[in-house]
Amino acid sequence: MRWALWSIVLIPFLCLVAGLAGAIGPAVADCPGPDGDGYSCSDSDDLGGPAFSWVDISQTGTSIPLDDDDYEFPIDLPFAFQFYGQSYTQIAVGANGGVYFEDTDFFNPNTALPTSGAGPGAFIAAYWDDLNPGTGGDVLYEVTGTAPDRAMVVEWKDIPLYSNSEDTLTMEVVLLEGSNNVLVQYLEPTSEGGQYATLGIQKDPAASLQYSYDEAALQPQTSICYTSPGSSDPNCRNYTPEPGSTLLGLAALAALGWLRRVFHDH
């Protein structure tokens, strides 16, 4: 009798709790999410996902002289960028494939998200792996577009893996004004395709949205959009690079990537 009475009270309560948890989502989530703060993600293979729209800043961007396990801070943003409820006007760029918002290292080795082992609490793990720009390639940044639709583009161009200087990565992180979305584009990932890397975003050591961890999840010319809650541009569909910034550069780089894959496979 007492159990029957308790069940009348407990069962509806437990259903309410479960319903709220499902509506809010977990603090720790895998793509597509959402995570506990409402961030979700999609890639260029998804229906309605972001288009691959490479911005070639290799000839026009400001070079960041990074060595192995190095980082640069501060790099000023010309607009306030909202990330997990915080507003930032400066970023840090880490040699090991991270963009974040404080004066600290972006450590190696990579781990699954969330983690307290990256250095910063909040960060974008574009391709968190042991990279070594000290032995080749270039890391650059540039602001493109005009207000209120500007973008901060950070590019890792032909950056070698520490373990294999012949295996390189070309990718970029694009922070979008207004929508506060994060677009990450992989023109030419390493031959491992992310097999030993972490991809995702993190709010703090208890909350994150992970795309992949130690998984060969990437193909050349892949885009991933991390959509902020309430974004005016779900899945980064409205992002259009400046005219002329992509066409010739993309064609040349795509051809180079095709040739590299042909010779690598044969």
N, C-alpha and C positions, 0 to 999 in steps of 0.2 A: 504493500500500500504506500509506504513512504517512498519507495523507488518510483512508483507511478506518479506520485506528486512531484518529486524532484525532476522527473523526466519532462513533465509539462513545462517546467521553468527552464531547464537546461537545454533541451533540444532546440527551441527557438533561438536561445541566446547563442549557442554554438553555430547555428546556421547563419545568424547575423554576422558573427565574427568572421566566418569563412567567406561570406559574401563581400564584406568590406575588404578583406585581404585580397580577394580576387580582383576587386575593382581598383584598388590602389596599386597592386603589383608588388613584387618583392624588391627589397633594397638592392639585392644582388641578382642580376638578371643576365641572361644571354640574349643576343640578338634573335629576333627583332624587338624584344622588350614588350612593353615599357618596363623601365626600372622603377624603383620606389619614388623617384622624383619626376617621372613622366617622360624621360628621354627614351626614344626608340631609334632603331636603325634599319636601313635598307641598303641594298647594293644594286649595281647596274645590271645584275641578272634578274632582279625582281621586276614583276609587272608593275609599272608606275614608279620604279626606283629611279635613282639619279642617273642622268646621262653622263657618259665619260666625256669631259670637256677640258682637256689638258690646257693649262696656261704655261707657255714657255717663257720663263723669266731668266733663262740661263745666260742670255746676253745683256740683259737690262737690270737684273736684280743686284742688290747689295750683298757682297760676299761676306760670310761669317767664317773667320779663320779658326776652325775647330780642330783639335787634335784628338787622339784616342781618349774616350771617356770624358770628354770636355763638354763645356756648355757656355752659352752666352746669355747674359742678363745685365741690364734690361734692354729690350728692344721695344721702342714706343709704338703703340697703336694710335692712329689718328681718330679712332672712335672707341666708345666704351663697348666692350664685349661682355655679355652676360654668360656665365658658365656656372651651372648648378646654383643659381640664385645669387652669385657674387658678380660684381662689376669690376672689370679689369681694363687698364689702359696700358699695361706693359706685359710682355711675354718673355719667357726663356725658351731657348732652343737647345736641345741636348743632342750630342753626337750619336747617342744610341736610339734615335728615332722617336724622341718625345718633344711635345710642345706643352709648356706649363706656365705658371704664373708667379714663381718665387725664385729667390736667389739661392739655389741649391743644385747639387748634382742630380742627374738622372742615371741611376745606378745600373749596373749589370751584375749578375745575369737577370733575365726576365723571369717573371713568375705569373701564375694565374691571377686574375682580378676577382675581388679587390685585394690589395696588398699594402703593407706598410714598408715594403722593401724597395720602392722606387726612388726614394728621396723626397720628392714633393708629395703632398697629400692629394691635391687635385691635379689631374693631368690628362693629356691626350696621348695614348700610346699608338702612334701611327704605324710603327714597325719596331717594336721594342726588342732589340737584339744587340749582339755585340758587334757594332759597326765601327769602322775606323777611317774617318775622313782625313786623318793625318797621313795616310799613305796614298790618297788619290781622290779624285772627284771634287765636288764643291757643294757647300751648303749656302743657300741664298735666301733673301726675302725681298718682297716688293709689295707695295700697296697699289691695287688696280681699281679702276672704276671711279665714279663720282658719287658724292653724298646724295641721297642716303643709302646708296647701294654699293658701297666700297667693299673690298675684300683684302685681307692680309694673306698673302701667299708665301709659304715657306717651302722651299724645294731642297731635297737631297738629290743631287745629280751624280750618278755613277759612283756611289759610295761603296767601297769594298767591305765585305765581311772581314772581321778580324782574323777568322780562321782560314780564310781563302781570299786572297787579294784579287784573284781573277773573277770572283763572283760578286757582282755589284748590284746596287739598288738605285732606281730612280723613281721618286715619289714626291708628292706635295700635300701639304695641309693647307686648307683654305678656310679661314675664319670669316664668316659672312655677317656684314653689318645689318642690323635691323632684325633679321630672322634669328640671329644668334646660333645658327646651325654650324656644324663642323663637317666639311667635305674633305675626305681623304682620297687621293687619286694615285693609282699605281700604274705608271707607264710601263715600267719593267721591273717587277719584283725580282728578288734573287731566284736562282734556279730551284731553291728549296721551297719557294712559294709560301713562306711563313711557317715552315715545318718546325723551326726553333725560335719563333717569335710570338709576341703577344700583341694583339690588336684590340683596341677598345678605348673607353673613356672611364674615368674614375672621379667621384666626388670626394671621397675620403676612404680610409682603410676599412670601412664597413659598407660602402655603397658604390656600385659600379655597373657598367653595361659592357659586357665582353662580346666581341665579334668572334675571336678565335684565340686559342692558346696551344702552341706547339702543334699546329695543324697546317698541312699544305692546302690552304684555303684560297690562295690567290692565283689568278691568271693575269697575264699582261692586259693592260687597258681595263682595269677594274676600278670602279668608284664606290665608296661607302659614304653614306650620309648619316650622321648622327643628328637627329632632329630634336630640337629643344621643345619643351612643353609649351603649347600655345603658339608655336611658330606660324608665321605668316606664309611659310613656304615648305609645307611638308615634303620630305624626301628630296629637298634641294632641287626641285623640278624647275624653279624659276631662275636659277643661276645661269647667267649668260656671260661668258668672258668678253672682254673688250674686243671689238672687231680687229682682226689682224693679229691678235695675240696667240691664236691657236692654229690657224690653218696651215701655213707653211711649216711651222715648227712641229706640229703634230704629224704632218705627213712625213717629214724627214725622220723624226724620231720613231715613228711607227715602222717605217721601212728598215731603220737600223735594228729595231727590236726583232723584226721578222728575220733579218739576216742572221742575227745572233742566235735565234732559236734554230734556224736551219743548220748552221754549223755546229751548234751544240748537240743537236740530235743526230748528226752524222759524223 
